[in-house]
Amino acid sequence: MPATILIIEDEERLAAYIQLWLEQVGYRCLWEAGGLAGLQRARERNPDLVLLDLALPEIDGWEVCRRLRESSRQVPIIIVTARGEEFDRVRGLRMGADDYIVKPFSFPELVARVEAVLRRTTVPAPAPAEPFHEAGLDVDVEAHQVKVNGHEVRLTPTEFRLLAYLIENRGRLLTHRQILQAVWGPEYIDDLDSLRMFVRSLRHKIELPEKPDQEAPHYITTEYGIGYRFG
């Protein structure tokens, strides 16, 4: 059965073009122009992926993203927006987006990103041999649950795959390309910006409150110019 993609975009012409391209490669598409209507459609139809604009009537895309993540930690979200500054991209990731594409974009690029996000969020995350418990961080891959000091932390599907892969290889230095290949797939193997932003977002969520400094993280350490190490 083809995946169903919900497009929440107030530019009707752009939404029509996106829908045309996605349907040509086999996806089913739904479209809503407003934030509240998009949320309602998402609850009713349970799409496999959401393409979300930020500048929406009723409520903006930030609020839509937040509410979607409150109701479903699993549905992948790709933000599609003209706002390409790093601050906005990091904010989107922290609020629960799985990817971020900046207007103007090519439709083949959009299709490739949709395919990549669907692939990495439907394939099971790499699983450590047993749940991870250390220094206030608890990760249960089978239950898809993360807790910091006993409080549950919501991760996006991509953030969870990244964390699971790092834990599976804890103590090892993993290169940027190794991580991108394993977590994102071959299309992203040179996308260091995405990796850095996801690591930053993940640190923001899992680092202990008493040690929140990105420059001196407790769990995910940086080997400059090479990659990352967990533990």
C-alpha positions in Angstrom: 0.0 0.0 0.0 1.5 3.4 -0.9 2.4 5.8 1.8 0.0 8.7 2.6 1.6 12.1 2.8 -0.3 15.1 4.4 0.7 18.4 2.9 0.0 21.4 5.2 0.8 24.4 2.9 -1.2 27.6 2.4 0.2 28.3 -1.1 -2.3 26.4 -3.2 -0.3 26.4 -6.4 2.9 25.1 -4.6 0.8 22.4 -2.8 -0.7 21.3 -6.1 2.8 20.9 -7.7 4.1 19.0 -4.6 1.1 16.7 -4.8 1.5 16.1 -8.5 5.2 15.1 -8.1 4.6 12.9 -5.2 1.6 11.1 -6.8 3.6 10.6 -9.9 6.1 8.4 -7.9 3.3 6.5 -6.2 2.4 8.3 -3.0 -1.1 9.2 -1.9 -1.5 12.9 -0.9 -3.8 14.9 1.3 -3.8 18.7 1.5 -4.8 21.3 4.0 -4.1 25.0 3.8 -4.4 25.9 7.5 -2.7 24.8 10.7 -5.8 23.7 12.6 -7.3 22.0 9.6 -4.0 20.2 9.1 -3.9 19.0 12.7 -7.5 17.7 12.4 -6.7 15.9 9.1 -3.6 14.3 10.7 -5.7 13.0 13.6 -8.4 11.6 11.3 -6.2 10.0 8.6 -3.0 9.1 10.5 -0.6 9.9 7.5 2.7 8.2 7.1 4.5 11.6 6.7 3.7 15.3 7.1 5.1 18.1 4.9 4.7 21.2 7.0 5.0 24.8 6.0 5.8 27.3 8.8 3.8 30.4 7.6 0.3 29.1 8.0 -3.0 30.8 8.8 -4.8 30.0 12.1 -1.7 28.7 13.9 1.8 28.6 12.5 3.9 25.6 11.6 5.9 25.7 14.9 2.7 25.1 16.9 1.4 22.5 14.4 4.8 20.6 14.8 4.6 20.8 18.6 1.0 19.5 18.7 1.7 16.7 16.3 4.6 15.6 18.4 2.5 15.7 21.5 -0.1 13.4 19.9 2.3 11.1 17.9 6.0 10.6 18.5 6.2 8.4 15.4 4.9 10.3 12.4 7.8 11.8 10.4 7.7 15.6 9.8 9.5 17.5 7.1 9.4 21.3 7.5 9.2 23.0 4.1 9.8 26.8 4.4 11.5 29.9 3.0 13.2 30.4 6.4 16.6 28.7 6.0 18.6 30.3 8.9 20.4 27.8 11.1 18.5 29.1 14.2 15.1 28.2 12.5 16.4 24.8 11.4 17.7 23.9 14.9 14.4 25.1 16.4 12.5 22.9 14.0 14.5 19.9 15.0 14.1 20.5 18.7 10.4 20.8 18.2 10.2 17.4 16.5 10.9 17.7 12.8 12.8 14.9 11.1 14.1 17.0 8.2 14.1 20.6 6.8 13.9 21.7 3.2 14.3 25.3 2.2 12.3 27.1 -0.5 13.0 27.3 -3.4 13.8 23.6 -3.9 13.7 21.2 -6.8 10.9 18.6 -6.8 13.3 15.7 -7.3 15.1 16.9 -4.2 11.9 16.9 -2.3 10.9 13.4 -3.5 14.4 12.1 -2.5 14.1 13.6 1.0 10.6 12.1 1.4 11.9 8.7 0.4 14.9 8.9 2.7 12.8 10.0 5.7 10.2 7.3 5.2 12.9 4.7 4.8 14.8 5.6 7.9 11.7 6.0 10.1 10.1 2.7 9.0 13.2 0.5 9.3 13.7 -0.6 13.0 16.3 1.3 14.9 19.6 -0.5 15.6 19.1 -2.1 19.0 21.7 -2.4 21.8 21.8 -5.8 23.4 19.9 -4.5 26.5 18.4 -1.3 27.7 21.0 1.4 28.5 21.1 2.9 32.0 23.8 5.3 33.1 24.1 8.5 35.0 20.5 9.4 34.8 19.9 8.5 31.2 17.7 5.5 30.5 17.1 4.2 26.9 14.8 1.3 26.1 15.0 0.8 22.3 12.4 -1.9 22.2 9.9 0.3 24.0 11.1 3.4 22.1 11.5 5.2 25.4 14.1 7.7 26.7 14.2 9.1 30.2 16.5 11.7 31.8 16.5 11.6 35.6 13.2 9.6 35.5 11.4 12.0 33.2 10.4 10.9 29.7 12.0 12.8 26.8 10.3 12.8 23.4 12.6 12.2 20.5 11.8 12.3 16.8 12.2 9.0 14.9 15.5 10.3 13.5 16.8 11.4 16.8 16.0 8.1 18.3 17.8 6.2 15.5 20.8 8.4 16.0 20.9 7.8 19.7 20.4 4.1 19.3 23.2 3.9 16.8 25.6 5.8 19.1 24.7 3.7 22.1 25.1 0.5 20.1 28.7 1.7 19.3 29.4 3.3 22.6 33.1 3.9 23.3 33.9 3.8 19.6 34.8 6.9 17.5 32.4 7.0 14.7 33.1 9.2 11.6 30.6 11.6 10.2 30.2 9.5 7.1 29.7 6.3 9.2 26.9 7.9 11.1 25.2 9.5 8.1 25.3 6.2 6.2 23.9 4.2 9.0 21.2 6.6 10.3 20.3 8.8 7.3 21.3 6.7 4.3 23.6 7.2 1.3 21.7 10.3 0.0 22.9 12.2 3.1 26.5 10.9 3.4 28.0 14.4 2.9 25.3 16.3 4.8 27.4 17.3 7.8 25.2 20.3 8.6 22.2 18.0 9.2 24.3 15.7 11.4 25.7 18.6 13.5 22.2 20.0 14.0 20.7 16.7 15.0 23.6 16.1 17.5 23.0 19.6 18.9 19.3 18.9 19.2 19.8 15.5 20.8 22.3 16.9 23.3 19.8 19.6 24.2 17.2 16.9 25.1 19.4 14.2 26.8 22.2 16.1 28.6 21.7 16.2 32.3 20.3 19.5 33.7 23.4 19.9 35.9 25.7 19.6 32.8 23.9 21.2 29.8 26.9 22.8 28.3 27.1 21.9 24.6 30.9 22.5 24.7 31.4 19.9 27.4 28.7 17.3 26.9 28.4 14.3 29.2 27.3 11.7 26.7 28.1 12.6 23.0 31.5 14.0 22.6 33.0 15.6 19.5 36.2 14.5 17.8 36.7 17.7 15.7 37.0 17.0 12.0 36.4 13.3 12.5 33.1 12.4 14.2 31.4 11.6 17.5 31.8 9.2 20.3 29.1 8.1 22.9 30.4 7.6 26.4 
